[in-house]
Each structure stands twice: as structure tokens, then as C-alpha cells.
């Protein structure tokens, strides 16, 4: 038989990346991982039942692995070719999910740290800005491939950001939240002059990356930089070279 064959096996097509969502109703402005308009490509979302911020951050997700894996399985069945998450503290699940899922898994923005540090001049390090510094442990960092003594500064003593996202509130003053991020950045460069780049742990911080870059004058890497890179491997750009297979032949 000749012709162009189209293959099934998924519920949905065209959305390569599936996100494990916290079970919250917090505001998600453009730039936030949980706002679908953030991404320059279609995405899938799956809410993990019971995965609220306190349980994931303060209790290190105790008892949630099965629910997380079940949600990941559903996203893969629906069409995801890669699994991501909406929280940097999900790094502690990286090894288990990568072992159990049938597709590549990238749980946390923290996974950028080893690569970013290789980009920096000798003696410079990555600093992490997080929503809750007293809860971001060596275990979370090592699970992401980062050194346990990576410099960390949190926004938990700020005006707005940590309170809203940690308590799953439904109203956010974006101007005050931005000031919290900028203050954390200034604290980082003051306390750790060896820092040459920032990685945001929190997947809600990406809308403020440009402001922080302008404030402290160094690169800022967020969940947006990480997952657009991840997606570029799941869906490489088609440059239309002669001899490339038609797209529908590759949808297997």
C-alpha cells in the first residue's frame, strides 16, 4: 500500500509538554508556568490531587508520589511527550518519575544550575532565589544535580510573593511581588559576591526575571528558559530541508 500514513495512540496531538499542576487557585499572570499563554507552543495541564504548596514544600510531598505519577501517566496518555511541573520543590521526585514514566521528565527549574555554572567565569557561582529558603534543602538541590552549598535567598520575609503563593491565596499585588524579587536579588549579590547568575527555584517567578536582570545586571534563568529548552528537544524546529519526512508521518 502506498500513501501517507497517519498514526494514532494518543488522545490529543500537537501539545508535546505536560505539566503537573499544584492543586491551587492562585493567580497566574502571563509568564507564570501555569498560564497557558506563557508558552509559544501548546501545552497540557494535569492537577495533582492534594498537592498544595504546604504539603509539597513543608512536608516534602510526603504521600504524594502515587498521585503525581498517576497524573503524569494521564498526561502521557493524553499526548504529552515530556513531563514538567509547576514547582521547583518537585526536584525530589525527579529520579522516581524519570524511572517510572515512559517519557523524559524535567521536574524543577533547579536542574539548570549545573549547566549555568559551566557558563560562568572561574570562581563565579549560581545563586538561587526561592519562595521559602528554610525549606529548600540540600536534598532538593542534590536531586537537581546542584551542589548542596549553592547560595540561596528566599522571599519569605517580603511583602507579598511568598505569602500569596505559599498560602494559595487568590489575589496578588504584582507590584509588591516584584519588589520582593528585586529585594531578594539585591540581598543575594550583597551576601554572595561570588554569584554570577540567578536561577529561580519558584515556577511562579518567571514574570519578574527581566526586572531582576535589569536590577542586578546578571543573567536570570527561570522555568521559562528551562522548559522552552526542554520543549525544543521534544519538538525540534522544522527548517523545511529537502527530504525531511512529512509531519504526519512522524506523529507516532
N, C-alpha and C positions, 0 to 999 in steps of 0.2 A: 504494500500500500504506500502511495506517495502522498505528500501533503504536509501541512504544518500542524503538528500535533500539540494540543493544549492539555496539560495535566492538572489534576485536582489533588486533593489530600488535605486541604485546609478549609476553614470556614470563610476566611476573608483573605484578600490579596492586596498587595501594594503597601502594607504597613509592616515594615521589617522589624521594628523595635517595639517591645512590650515592656511597660513599666509596672512594677509592683508598687501600689499606692498605699500610703498610710490611711487608716480609717478615720479621717478627719474632714472637717468642712472649713478649713482655714482659707483666707483669701489667697488667690494665686494669680498675681498680675502677669502680664506678658514678660517673659524672661524666666519665670518660675518653671521648674521642671513639670509641674502638674497642670500647666496651662498649655493646651494643645497648640495654641497659636504661637508658642515659643519656637516650635521646631519647623525647619524648612522642608519637612517631609512628614508624611502621615505616620501616626503612632497609635498604639493600642494601650489601654489602661486597664488594670485589674486591681480592685481594692482588696487588701488582705484583711479579712475579718478580725477585729480585735487588736489590730496593730496601731495603737495610739502612741503619741510621742513618749509619754511617760513609760509605757511598757517597753518600747524599743530602746529608749535612751537610759532611763534609770534602772530598769530591770534587765537590760541587755537582751531583750527579746525572749526571755525565758518562756518556753512552752509554745512559741510561735512558729517553729521551723516547719511543721507539717502544714500549717495554713499558708505559709509563704510558698512552700513547694507546690501545694495544690493550686494556688493562684498562678504560679509560673507555668504549670502543666496546662492550665486552661488557656493562657495566653499563647503558648506554643501551638495548641490545637486550633486556636482561632486564626493563627497565621504568623506569629512572631518568629523571626529567625535569630533573635537575640533578646536577652532579658536584662533589664536595668532596674533601678529602684529610685524612689523619691526621698531617700535619706542616707546621708553619709555613714551613719552608725550601722547600716546594713552590712558593713565590711566584714563583720564577724560571721556572716553567713556565706561569704564568698566561696570557701573551699567546699562546703557541703552542697551548695547549689550547683557549682560547676561540676561536681561529681555526679549529681543526680539528674540534672537537666540534659536534654538532648541537643541543646544549642549553646553557643557562647554566652557567658554571664559576666556582667560588669556591675557590681552592686554599689560601688561607692566612688565618689569623686576623689577620695583619698588615694585611690590607685594611681593617680597621676604623679604622686610625689617622687617616686624613684626616677621616672623619666625626666621630670622637670629639673631635678637636681643635676642630672647629667648635662643639662643645657647651660648650667651656670658656671661662672669662672671659679677657679680653685679657691676654696675657703668660704664660698657662699653656700647657703642652705635654703631650703623651702621652709616657710612658716605657714602654719595652719590657723585659720580663723574658723571658729566653731560656735555653735549655738549654746553649748554647755561644756566649758573647759574641764570642770571637775569630773565629768562623766566620760570624756574621751580618753580612753586608757591606752596603755602600751599594747594591749591585746587588739584593740581596733586598728592601731597603726601597723602593727606587725602583720595582721591579717591582710592589710592592703599592700604589703611589701615595703613599708616605710620603717625607718629607724625608730625605736621606742622613745628616744630622746628628742624627737622632732619638736621644735618650738611651737607652742600652742597658746593662743589667746582667744578668750571667749567673749561673747556679747551679753552674758547673763547679768551683768551689773548695769546694763544700759537702760534706756528709757522705754523701749518698745519691742524690739525684734524678738528677743528670746522669750519674753513673757507671752507674746501673742502665739508664737509657733509652738512653744513648749506646752502651753495650756490649751492649745487648739481653740483659741478664740476666733471669732468670725469677723472682726473688724481690725484693720491695720492702718495706722498712720504711716504712710510710706516715707514721709519726710523725716520723722523721728527714727524710723527703722534705718534709714540711710545714714543718719548721724551716728547711730550705734556701730555700724560697719566701719565708718570713717574713723571713729574713736579707737576701735579695735586695731585698725591698721596703724594708726599713729602709736599706739601702745606697743605694737609688735616691733616697729622699726626703732623705737626708743629702747626697749628692753633687749632686743636681739639685733645688734648692728650687723651680724653675720648673715642675716636673711636677705636674699636677693630676688625672691619671688614668693607670691602668696598662692596657696591653694585653699579654696573654700571647702570646708567639710560639709556645710549645710547646703542641701539642694534647693533651698528657698532663697539663697543669697545671690544667685546669678544676676538678677536685675540691677544689682549695685556694683558689679565688677568694674564697669567703666568709670564710675565715680571714684572708686578706690584707686584704680590705676592712675587717674589724673591727680589724686591727692598725694600719693606716696611715690609716684614715679617709677614703679617697677611692675613687671608682668603679674597679672592676676588670672589664675586658672580656676574655672568653675565647672559645675556639672554640664553647662552648655558646651564648653570646649571639649570636655571628655566624651560626651555622648554623641556629639556631631562627628568626632573622630571615630567612635565605635561604629556608628551607622555607616560611615564611609567605607568600612570593610564589608558590612553586610550588604550594601547596595553601592558598589563602585560606580563612579560616573561613567556613563556610556559616551565615548567620544566619537562613535559612529565610524570606526575604522572599517574599511572594506574587509569582508569576510567574517565579520562578527555575526554570531547567531542571532536570529530574530528573538526579541524579548520573550514572546510567548513560549518559545521552545525551552527557555531557561526556567520557567515557572514550574518547578517540580516539587 
